[in-house]
C-alpha cells in the first residue's frame, strides 16, 4: 500500500520489458509507449531522507471537523472520471475537486485551496497561486482608495478655479498656433473639456494616493514574506535547500580559458566551446541594446505619425474633424503603440531565450534566472517607453513660437495640451494597460487553446474510420499525453509583474489602475486554474521555498515607483506650479489669475518666414499678440523671450519636492518594513517548540543508550563509577548525538 505507481511515456516505438505484464507493454498509439513503474517503500523512505522531509516525533491523534469534511470530499466525490490506469482514486477525486471548486468562474469569490493545489501540482506552482491570491487580495484596499480619489476629482471639478477660468465664456485669450502653416490661432476656452478632464487625475488627492501606493507596495512585500514563511512551515520547506541541476557541465570562463591554453590533450570541440563562450556575453549585450533601440525607433515613428496626422487633420474642410484633432490623434497613436507592444512582446521573448542559450549557463536555475531577467528588461522597456516619453519628454524641448525645434527640418516637436500632459498620459496608460490585460492576458490565453482544440477537432474529422475507432480505445493517460505541454511559470509571473508596474509606477496619473488590475486578476486566477487543470499536461512537481528572482524584481519596481511618481507629480502635473503661485505670486492667496500667470506673450511679427498661419484672419480680426504656456519674458522687455525668474522658482520647487517626497516615502516604507516582522509570531513559537522537543528526544535517546552501555559493560560497579562516567561524559554523548542528528 505504500508504493508509488506512475506511467512513464516513451517517445519511441514500444517494446516489452522483462517481468512486464503484456497489457502494460502494448501501446494504443504507434510511436508513443507507456510503461507503468513502481517505487517500493524503502525507495520512498530513502528519497524522503534525501529531501529532508519532516515527520512527527510523537503520535498525536487529533480529528478536526474541517479536515474530516475535506477528506470526505476528496474520497467521496461522485462522477469521477476514469483514471484507474493513471492515478489512485484519491488523486482522481482531487483532480475533480480542483476542477469544480477551483478552476471554475462561478467560485471567484472563494479562497483558493492552496493546500490541494500544492498537493496536486507541487510547491512551485502552489507558491505562484498563493502569491497571485495575496496580490489580488491586497488590490482591494488600493482599488477602494483609488476610486475615492477619482470621485474626489469628479466632485471638485466644478470648484476648480483654473478650469473655471479656462472655461469662462468671456475668456478672450488668443493662443498661438499648435503647428506651422496648417494650424490657426485659437481661443483658450476651446481647451475647456481637456482642462476639466485633467482635474480628475491632477488634484491634491493624487499626491496622497501616490504616498499611499508606495506604502501599499511595502506592505504587500512584507505580507508576502510572512505568507511565504507560513507556507514554508506548513509544507515542510524550512530546511529545504534547492539542488543545482547541471544544465551543462562547464567550468567558469576563466578556468575554461586556462584549460584550453595549458592542456594539450583537450579536444577540438572543447576548444571551440572555450573560444565561443566569452563572445556570447558580448553578443548578448549588443543584441539587448539593439532590441531597446528598436523600441525607441518605433516610439519615434509614432511621434512622427502624431505630428504629421495632426497637421493633415488641421487642413481638413470638415469642422468636426478639426475640432476633434487632438482626441483622434491621441487615441489612434495609443492603439498603434498597443499593437506594437503586443507584437514585440512575442519577439522579445524568443530573442531573450536565444540569448540565454548562447551564454551556456551551468545550471537550470541559472538559465531560468538569466532568461527571466532578459525577458523582463526587454518587455519592461517595450511597455513603458511610450508612457515615459509622454510623462517626461513631450512638451519639454519644443522651444517657443518663432524658435521651435524641428526633426528632419520639417517636423516640429509636439506640445502638450493647455491642461498639461497628464491627461494624455492617462489615455496612453489606460489603453496600454487595459489592452494588454484584455488581449494578451485573457483573449490569447483563452482563444489560442480553443483554436488549437478546434484545429485538432477538424483534423480528427478527416481521419479514416479505423483511426477514429482506435482513438476511442485510448486510455486516459494516452489522451492526457496529447494536451499542451507545460511551458513553465515565467509567462504567468511576467504578465503580473508588468501589471504591478502599471499599478505602482504611474499611479499618480491613473488612480483607477488598481481597480482594473483587481477585476483582471479575479478572472486571471480562475483562468490560470482552468488552464493548469484541464488544458495543460500535468507538470512534474517541483519543490521551491520562495518565488525566486521575481521577489527581487518586485522590490525593484516598488523602489523605482517612488521616484517615478515623484517626478510625475512634480514635472508632469501642475501641482507644484499651483502651489508656487498660491504662496508666492497670488495677490490674495487664492488660485485666481493662475492661468494668466502661466502664459507668456509672443509678437506674431517675430514668426519665421513660412511658419506663420496660412489664414491669419481665421478669428475675424488681425492678431498682433498671441499667448503660449511657458515662463518667458514678454517681447517688450529688455531680454525678450528669455526664461523668467518665475521659471527658476518653479524649477527649484519641483526639484525640492522630488527630494523631499522620495526620502519621506522611502523612510515610511522602511518603517513599515521594520514594524512588520518577517516571521509570524505563532510560526516562530511553533519552530521554538519543535526545537525543544527535538532536544528532549535526543536527550532521551542518549540516556537510553548510556543505560544500555552501562548494562553491557563487563566491569565491576566500582570501576564503572570511577572510569565509565569520565569516558561517557567526554566522548559517548557527543558522538552518538551527532550521529543520531544526521540520521534524524
C-alpha positions in Angstrom: 0.0 0.0 0.0 3.0 2.3 0.4 4.2 2.0 -3.2 4.1 4.8 -5.7 2.8 4.0 -9.2 3.0 6.2 -12.3 3.1 5.9 -16.0 6.2 6.8 -18.0 5.8 8.0 -21.6 8.4 6.9 -24.1 8.6 8.9 -27.4 9.7 5.8 -29.3 8.2 2.5 -30.6 7.2 0.5 -27.5 8.9 -2.8 -26.6 8.2 -5.2 -23.8 10.4 -5.1 -20.8 11.4 -8.1 -18.7 8.9 -9.1 -16.0 6.3 -6.7 -17.5 2.7 -7.6 -17.9 1.6 -7.8 -21.6 -1.2 -5.3 -21.2 1.3 -2.8 -19.8 3.6 -3.2 -22.8 1.0 -2.8 -25.5 0.5 0.8 -26.7 -2.6 2.0 -28.5 -0.7 4.8 -30.4 2.2 4.0 -32.8 5.4 5.7 -31.8 4.3 6.5 -28.2 4.6 4.0 -25.5 3.8 3.9 -21.8 5.4 1.9 -19.0 4.0 1.6 -15.5 6.7 1.6 -12.8 6.5 1.2 -9.1 8.6 2.8 -6.3 8.7 0.5 -3.2 8.5 1.7 0.4 12.3 1.6 1.1 13.0 3.7 -2.0 10.4 6.3 -0.9 12.0 6.4 2.5 15.5 6.9 1.1 14.3 9.7 -1.1 12.4 11.3 1.7 15.5 11.3 3.8 17.4 13.0 1.0 14.7 15.6 0.7 14.7 16.1 4.4 11.0 15.6 4.8 9.9 16.2 8.4 7.9 13.6 10.3 6.2 13.9 13.7 8.3 12.8 16.7 5.1 11.9 18.7 2.0 10.1 17.8 -0.8 12.6 18.2 -4.3 11.7 17.0 -6.4 14.8 16.5 -9.5 15.0 14.4 -10.6 18.3 13.2 -14.0 18.9 11.6 -12.6 20.9 8.6 -10.1 18.3 7.6 -12.7 15.5 8.1 -15.1 17.2 5.8 -12.2 17.9 3.3 -11.2 14.2 3.3 -14.8 13.2 2.8 -15.0 15.5 -0.2 -11.8 14.1 -1.6 -12.7 10.5 -1.2 -16.4 10.5 -1.8 -16.9 12.7 -4.8 -19.3 11.1 -7.3 -18.9 11.1 -11.0 -15.1 10.9 -11.0 -13.5 10.4 -14.4 -11.9 7.0 -15.1 -8.3 7.3 -14.3 -7.6 3.9 -12.7 -4.7 3.4 -15.0 -3.1 6.8 -14.2 -3.5 7.7 -10.6 -5.0 6.3 -7.4 -8.7 7.1 -6.6 -7.8 9.9 -4.2 -5.7 11.6 -6.8 -8.6 11.2 -9.3 -11.0 12.7 -6.8 -8.5 15.5 -6.0 -8.5 16.4 -9.7 -12.3 16.5 -9.8 -12.3 18.6 -6.7 -9.9 21.1 -8.1 -11.8 21.3 -11.4 -15.1 22.0 -9.7 -14.0 24.1 -6.7 -11.0 26.0 -8.1 -11.0 26.0 -11.9 -14.5 27.5 -12.2 -15.5 31.1 -12.7 -18.6 30.6 -10.5 -16.3 30.3 -7.4 -14.4 33.5 -8.0 -15.5 34.8 -4.6 -13.9 31.9 -2.7 -10.4 31.5 -1.3 -8.2 29.2 -3.3 -7.5 25.7 -1.9 -3.7 26.3 -1.9 -3.1 23.1 0.0 -4.8 21.0 -2.6 -3.0 22.9 -5.4 0.3 22.2 -3.8 -0.6 18.5 -3.3 -1.6 18.1 -6.9 0.9 20.3 -8.7 3.8 20.7 -6.3 5.2 23.5 -4.2 6.5 25.7 -7.0 3.1 26.1 -8.7 1.4 26.3 -5.3 3.6 29.3 -4.4 2.6 31.0 -7.6 -1.1 30.8 -6.9 -0.6 31.7 -3.3 1.3 34.8 -4.4 -1.3 35.7 -7.0 -4.1 35.3 -4.5 -2.4 37.6 -1.9 -1.6 40.2 -4.6 -5.3 40.2 -5.7 -6.4 40.4 -2.1 -4.1 43.4 -1.4 -5.5 45.1 -4.5 -8.9 45.5 -2.8 -7.9 48.4 -0.4 -5.9 50.0 -3.2 -8.9 49.9 -5.5 -11.2 51.4 -2.9 -8.8 54.3 -2.2 -8.2 54.9 -6.0 -12.0 55.1 -6.6 -12.3 57.6 -3.7 -9.6 59.7 -5.2 -11.3 59.6 -8.6 -14.6 60.5 -7.1 -13.0 63.4 -5.2 -11.8 64.8 -8.6 -15.3 64.4 -10.0 -16.8 66.2 -7.0 -14.4 69.1 -7.1 -14.2 69.7 -10.8 -16.8 72.4 -10.8 -15.0 74.3 -8.0 -11.5 74.2 -9.6 -10.6 77.8 -10.3 -8.0 77.2 -13.1 -10.5 75.2 -15.2 -13.3 77.7 -14.4 -11.1 80.5 -15.8 -10.3 78.5 -18.9 -14.0 77.6 -19.5 -15.3 81.1 -18.8 -17.4 82.3 -21.8 -15.8 85.8 -21.6 -12.4 84.3 -21.9 -10.8 86.2 -24.8 -7.2 84.9 -24.7 -5.8 84.3 -28.1 -3.4 81.3 -28.3 -0.5 80.7 -30.7 -0.9 78.0 -33.4 -0.1 74.4 -32.4 1.6 73.6 -35.7 3.2 75.5 -38.6 1.1 76.9 -41.5 -1.8 74.5 -41.3 -2.8 75.5 -37.7 -4.6 78.8 -36.9 -4.9 81.0 -33.9 -7.4 79.7 -31.4 -9.2 80.7 -28.2 -8.2 79.3 -24.8 -11.8 78.4 -24.0 -11.6 75.7 -26.6 -9.4 73.7 -24.1 -12.2 73.7 -21.6 -13.0 70.0 -21.9 -9.4 69.0 -21.6 -8.8 71.2 -18.6 -11.9 69.8 -16.7 -10.9 66.2 -17.6 -7.3 66.8 -16.4 -8.6 67.8 -13.0 -10.0 64.3 -12.5 -6.4 63.0 -12.3 -4.5 66.1 -11.4 -5.7 67.2 -8.0 -4.2 67.3 -4.4 -5.7 63.9 -3.7 -3.4 62.2 -6.2 -0.4 63.2 -4.1 -1.9 61.4 -1.2 -2.7 58.4 -3.3 0.9 58.2 -4.6 2.2 58.1 -1.0 -0.5 55.5 -0.1 0.5 53.3 -3.0 4.2 53.4 -2.1 3.3 52.3 1.4 0.9 49.7 0.0 3.7 48.2 -2.1 5.9 47.9 1.0 3.1 46.3 3.0 2.4 43.9 0.2 6.0 42.8 0.1 6.1 42.3 3.9 2.8 40.4 3.9 4.1 38.1 1.2 7.2 37.3 3.2 5.0 36.4 6.2 2.7 34.3 4.0 5.7 32.6 2.4 7.2 31.8 5.7 3.9 30.3 6.9 3.7 28.1 3.8 7.3 27.0 4.2 6.5 25.8 7.7 3.2 24.1 6.7 4.7 22.5 3.7 7.9 21.4 5.5 10.2 23.6 3.4 12.0 25.4 6.2 15.1 23.2 5.9 14.8 22.6 2.2 17.8 23.6 0.0 17.3 23.6 -3.7 19.7 21.4 -5.6 21.5 22.9 -8.5 20.7 20.8 -11.6 23.5 21.0 -14.0 22.5 22.2 -17.5 25.9 21.8 -19.0 29.0 20.6 -17.1 31.2 23.6 -17.8 33.6 25.5 -15.6 33.7 29.2 -15.4 35.0 31.2 -18.4 38.4 31.8 -16.7 39.0 28.2 -15.8 37.9 27.1 -19.3 40.3 29.5 -20.9 43.1 28.3 -18.6 42.4 24.7 -19.5 42.3 25.5 -23.2 45.6 27.2 -23.1 47.6 24.7 -21.0 46.0 21.3 -21.6 47.3 19.9 -24.9 45.0 16.8 -24.9 41.8 18.8 -24.9 39.6 18.0 -27.8 38.9 20.4 -30.7 35.2 20.7 -29.8 36.0 21.7 -26.2 38.4 24.4 -27.6 35.7 25.7 -29.7 33.4 26.0 -26.7 36.2 27.8 -24.8 36.6 30.3 -27.6 32.9 30.9 -28.2 31.7 31.4 -24.6 33.2 34.9 -24.0 32.0 36.4 -27.3 28.5 35.1 -26.3 28.3 37.7 -23.5 29.2 40.5 -25.9 26.6 39.2 -28.3 24.0 39.4 -25.5 24.9 43.0 -24.6 24.9 44.1 -28.3 21.6 42.4 -29.0 19.9 43.7 -25.9 20.9 47.3 -26.8 19.8 46.6 -30.4 16.3 45.5 -29.2 16.0 48.5 -26.9 17.0 50.7 -29.9 14.2 49.1 -31.9 11.7 50.1 -29.2 13.0 53.7 -29.2 12.8 53.8 -33.0 9.2 52.6 -33.0 8.3 55.2 -30.4 9.9 57.8 -32.5 7.9 56.6 -35.5 4.7 57.0 -33.6 5.8 60.6 -32.7 6.2 61.4 -36.4 2.8 59.9 -37.0 1.2 62.1 -34.5 2.9 65.2 -35.8 2.1 64.6 -39.5 -1.5 63.4 -38.8 -2.2 66.5 -36.6 -1.1 68.8 -39.4 -3.1 66.9 -42.0 -6.3 66.9 -40.0 -6.0 70.6 -39.3 -6.1 71.2 -43.1 -9.4 69.2 -43.3 -12.5 71.1 -44.6 -14.7 69.3 -42.1 -15.2 71.5 -38.9 -16.0 68.4 -36.8 -12.7 66.8 -37.7 -10.7 70.0 -37.0 -12.3 70.3 -33.6 -11.5 66.8 -32.5 -8.0 66.6 -33.9 -6.3 66.0 -30.5 -8.7 63.3 -29.4 -8.4 61.3 -32.6 -4.6 61.6 -32.8 -4.1 60.6 -29.1 -6.4 57.6 -29.4 -5.1 56.2 -32.6 -1.5 56.7 -31.6 -2.2 54.9 -28.3 -3.8 52.0 -30.2 -0.8 51.8 -32.6 1.5 51.7 -29.6 -0.6 48.9 -28.1 -0.4 46.7 -31.2 3.3 47.2 -31.5 3.8 46.3 -27.8 1.9 43.1 -28.2 3.9 42.1 -31.3 7.3 43.0 -29.8 6.5 41.1 -26.6 6.4 37.8 -28.5 9.5 38.7 -30.5 11.5 39.8 -27.4 10.5 36.6 -25.5 12.1 34.5 -28.3 15.1 36.8 -28.5 15.7 36.5 -24.7 15.6 32.7 -24.8 18.0 32.6 -27.8 20.5 35.0 -26.0 20.3 32.9 -22.8 21.1 29.7 -24.7 24.2 31.5 -26.2 25.5 32.1 -22.7 25.5 28.3 -21.9 24.5 28.7 -18.2 25.9 26.0 -15.9 22.6 25.1 -14.1 18.9 25.1 -14.9 18.4 27.7 -12.1 21.0 30.0 -13.6 19.4 29.5 -17.0 16.0 30.4 -15.7 17.1 33.5 -13.8 19.1 34.9 -16.7 16.2 34.2 -19.1 13.7 36.0 -16.7 16.0 39.0 -16.3 16.5 39.5 -20.0 12.8 39.0 -20.8 11.8 41.4 -18.0 14.2 44.1 -19.2 13.0 43.9 -22.8 9.3 43.7 -22.0 9.5 46.4 -19.4 11.2 48.8 -21.8 8.7 47.8 -24.5 5.7 48.5 -22.4 6.8 51.7 -20.6 8.9 53.6 -23.2 5.8 55.3 -24.8 4.5 56.2 -21.4 7.8 57.6 -20.2 8.1 59.7 -23.3 4.7 61.3 -22.7 5.3 61.8 -19.0 8.8 63.4 -19.0 9.8 64.4 -22.5 6.8 65.5 -24.5 6.4 69.3 -24.5 9.7 69.8 -22.6 12.0 70.6 -25.5 9.7 72.1 -28.1 11.2 75.6 -28.0 8.9 78.7 -28.3 7.0 80.5 -31.0 9.4 81.9 -33.5 12.1 79.5 -32.4 10.7 76.0 -32.4 12.8 72.8 -32.5 12.4 70.6 -35.6 13.1 67.0 -36.5 14.4 66.5 -40.1 14.0 70.2 -40.5 10.2 69.9 -41.2 8.6 68.1 -38.2 8.0 70.4 -35.3 8.1 68.7 -32.0 4.6 68.2 -30.4 3.4 70.2 -27.4 1.1 69.2 -24.5 -2.4 70.5 -24.3 -3.0 73.5 -22.1 -4.3 71.3 -19.3 -0.9 69.6 -19.3 0.4 66.2 -20.5 -1.2 64.3 -17.6 -4.5 63.7 -19.4 -2.6 62.3 -22.4 -0.5 60.2 -20.1 -3.7 58.8 -18.6 -5.1 57.9 -22.0 -1.9 56.2 -23.1 -1.6 54.3 -19.8 -5.3 53.2 -19.7 -5.3 51.9 -23.3 -2.0 50.1 -22.9 -2.9 48.5 -19.6 -6.5 47.5 -20.5 -5.4 46.4 -23.9 -2.6 44.1 -22.6 -4.9 42.6 -20.0 -7.9 42.1 -22.3 -6.0 41.0 -25.4 -2.7 39.5 -24.3 -3.6 38.1 -20.8 -7.2 37.0 -21.5 -8.1 36.6 -25.1 -4.7 35.0 -26.0 -4.9 32.6 -23.1 -8.5 31.7 -23.8 -8.5 32.0 -27.6 -5.3 30.2 -28.5 -6.1 26.9 -26.6 -9.6 27.0 -28.0 -8.2 27.5 -31.5 -5.8 24.6 -31.1 -8.6 22.4 -29.9 -10.6 23.4 -32.9 -7.7 22.5 -35.3 -7.4 19.1 -33.6 -11.1 18.5 -33.9 -11.0 19.4 -37.6 -8.1 17.1 -38.2 -9.9 14.3 -36.4 -12.8 14.6 -38.7 -10.6 14.0 -41.7 -9.2 10.7 -40.3 -10.3 7.4 -41.5 -12.8 5.2 -39.7 -10.1 2.9 -38.4 -8.2 5.8 -36.8 -11.4 7.1 -35.1 -12.1 3.6 -33.7 -8.5 3.4 -32.5 -8.7 6.8 -30.8 -11.9 5.8 -29.0 -9.9 3.0 -27.3 -7.2 5.2 -26.0 -6.6 5.1 -22.3 -6.9 8.2 -20.1 -3.1 8.6 -19.8 -2.8 8.4 -23.6 -5.3 11.2 -24.2 -3.6 13.3 -21.5 -0.4 13.0 -23.4 -1.8 15.0 -26.3 -2.6 18.0 -24.2 -0.4 21.1 -24.4 3.0 20.7 -22.7 3.7 22.9 -19.6 6.0 25.8 -20.6 6.8 27.0 -17.1 5.6 29.8 -14.9 7.6 32.6 -16.5 4.8 33.9 -18.7 2.4 33.9 -15.8 4.7 35.8 -13.5 5.8 38.1 -16.2 2.3 39.5 -17.0 1.7 40.0 -13.3 5.0 41.9 -12.8 4.2 44.2 -15.8 0.8 44.7 -14.3 2.3 45.6 -11.0 4.4 48.2 -12.8 1.2 49.7 -14.3 -0.4 49.8 -10.8 2.6 51.4 -9.0 4.8 53.3 -11.4 2.4 55.9 -12.8 -0.5 55.6 -10.3 -0.4 59.4 -9.8 -1.8 59.9 -13.3 -4.3 57.0 -13.2 -5.8 56.2 -9.8 -8.2 53.7 -11.3 -5.3 51.3 -12.3 -5.6 49.2 -9.1 -9.4 48.7 -9.8 -8.8 47.4 -13.3 -6.0 45.2 -12.1 -8.3 43.7 -9.4 -11.0 43.0 -11.9 -8.5 41.4 -14.3 -6.9 39.2 -11.6 -10.2 37.9 -10.3 -10.6 36.4 -13.8 -6.9 35.6 -14.2 -6.9 33.3 -11.2 -9.7 31.1 -12.4 -8.4 31.3 -16.0 -4.9 30.0 -15.0 -6.5 27.4 -12.7 -8.6 26.0 -15.6 -5.6 26.1 -17.9 -3.5 24.1 -15.4 -6.2 21.6 -14.6 -7.8 20.9 -18.0 -5.7 22.3 -20.8 -2.1 21.5 -20.0 -0.3 18.3 -19.2 0.2 17.8 -15.5 3.7 19.3 -14.9 6.3 17.4 -12.9 6.0 18.6 -9.3 8.9 20.7 -8.2 9.8 21.9 -4.7 10.6 25.5 -4.0 10.7 27.6 -0.9 10.2 31.0 -2.5 9.3 32.7 -5.8 12.9 33.2 -6.6 14.1 36.2 -8.7 10.6 37.5 -9.0 10.7 38.9 -5.5 13.7 41.0 -6.3 12.1 42.3 -9.4 9.0 43.3 -7.4 11.1 45.1 -4.8 13.0 46.9 -7.6 9.7 48.0 -9.3 8.4 49.2 -5.9 11.5 51.3 -5.3 11.5 52.8 -8.8 7.8 53.6 -8.5 8.5 56.1 -5.7 11.0 58.0 -7.8 8.8 58.0 -10.9 5.7 59.1 -9.1 7.7 62.0 -7.5 8.7 63.2 -11.0 5.2 62.7 -12.4 3.7 64.9 -9.6 6.5 67.4 -9.8 7.1 67.8 -13.6 4.1 66.3 -15.4 1.3 67.7 -13.4 0.6 71.4 -12.4 0.6 70.6 -8.7 3.9 72.4 -8.0 3.2 75.5 -10.2 -0.1 75.9 -8.5 1.5 75.8 -5.0 4.2 78.3 -6.1 1.7 80.7 -7.5 -0.6 80.4 -4.5 2.1 81.1 -1.9 4.4 83.4 -3.8 2.7 85.4 -6.5 -1.1 85.3 -5.8 -2.3 88.7 -4.5 -4.9 87.3 -2.3 -3.6 83.7 -1.6 -6.1 82.1 -4.0 -5.8 80.5 -7.4 -7.4 83.4 -9.2 -5.2 84.5 -12.0 -3.1 81.3 -12.2 -3.9 80.6 -15.9 -2.8 84.1 -17.0 0.3 83.8 -14.8 1.5 80.6 -16.6 1.3 82.0 -20.1 3.7 84.3 -21.9 3.3 86.8 -24.8 4.5 86.5 -28.4 4.6 89.1 -31.1 3.3 87.5 -34.4 5.7 89.6 -36.4 8.6 87.5 -35.0 7.4 84.4 -36.8 10.0 82.8 -39.1 9.3 83.1 -42.8 7.0 80.3 -43.9 5.9 79.3 -40.4 3.1 81.8 -39.8 -0.6 80.6 -40.2 -2.0 80.5 -43.7 -5.2 82.2 -42.6 -4.3 85.0 -40.2 -7.9 86.3 -40.2 -9.4 83.0 -39.0 -10.7 84.6 -35.8 -12.2 87.5 -37.7 -9.6 90.1 -36.7 -5.9 90.7 -37.2 -3.8 89.1 -34.4 -0.8 91.0 -33.1 -0.1 89.2 -29.8 -0.7 85.5 -29.0 -0.1 83.6 -25.9 1.7 80.3 -25.2 2.2 78.3 -22.0 5.7 79.0 -20.6 7.6 81.2 -18.2 9.3 83.7 -20.5 9.9 87.5 -20.7 7.5 89.4 -22.9 8.6 90.8 -26.3 8.7 94.4 -24.9 11.2 93.6 -22.2 14.9 94.2 -22.4 15.5 90.5 -22.8 12.6 89.2 -24.8 11.7 85.5 -24.8 14.3 84.7 -22.1 13.1 82.4 -19.3 11.9 84.5 -16.4 12.6 84.3 -12.7 9.3 82.5 -12.2 10.6 79.6 -14.2 13.6 79.2 -11.9 11.4 79.5 -8.8 9.1 76.7 -10.1 12.0 74.5 -11.2 13.6 74.9 -7.7 10.3 74.0 -6.1 9.9 70.9 -8.3 13.4 69.6 -7.5 12.9 70.2 -3.8 9.6 68.3 -3.9 11.2 65.3 -5.7 13.9 65.1 -3.0 11.5 65.5 -0.1 8.9 63.2 -1.5 11.4 60.4 -2.3 13.1 60.5 1.1 9.9 60.8 3.1 8.1 57.9 1.3 11.2 55.6 1.4 11.6 56.4 5.1 8.0 55.5 5.7 8.4 52.3 3.7 11.4 51.3 5.8 9.4 51.9 8.9 6.7 49.7 7.6 9.3 47.1 6.8 10.7 47.3 10.4 7.3 47.2 12.1 6.0 44.1 10.4 8.1 41.0 11.3 9.0 38.6 8.6 8.1 35.5 10.6 4.6 35.3 12.1 4.7 35.0 15.9 2.8 31.7 16.0 5.1 30.2 13.5 8.2 31.3 15.4 6.7 29.8 18.6 6.0 26.5 16.8 9.6 26.4 15.5 10.9 27.0 19.0 8.7 24.3 20.5 9.9 21.9 17.8 13.5 22.6 18.7 12.7 21.9 22.4 11.0 18.6 21.5 13.9 17.6 19.3 16.4 18.3 22.1 14.3 16.3 24.6 14.1 13.5 22.1 17.9 13.5 21.7 18.4 13.5 25.4 16.1 10.6 26.0 17.7 8.6 23.2 21.2 9.3 24.7 20.1 8.4 28.2 18.7 5.1 26.8 22.0 4.4 25.0 24.0 5.3 28.1 21.9 2.9 30.2 22.3 0.2 27.6 26.1 0.7 27.6 26.2 0.5 31.4 24.3 -2.7 31.4 26.5 -4.3 28.8 29.9 -3.2 30.3 31.6 -6.3 31.9 33.2 -4.2 34.7 32.6 -4.1 38.4 30.4 -1.4 39.8 33.3 0.5 41.4 35.3 0.6 38.2 32.3 1.7 36.2 31.7 4.5 38.7 35.4 5.6 38.6 36.1 5.3 34.9 33.0 4.9 32.8 31.4 8.3 33.6 34.5 10.1 32.5 34.7 8.5 29.2 31.0 8.8 28.6 30.8 12.4 29.5 33.5 13.3 27.0 33.0 11.1 24.1 29.9 8.9 24.0 27.1 11.6 24.2 28.8 13.9 21.7 29.5 11.1 19.1 26.1 9.5 19.4 24.1 12.7 19.4 25.9 13.8 16.3 25.3 10.5 14.5 21.7 10.4 15.6 21.1 14.0 14.4 22.4 13.2 11.0 20.2 10.1 10.8 17.2 12.0 12.0 
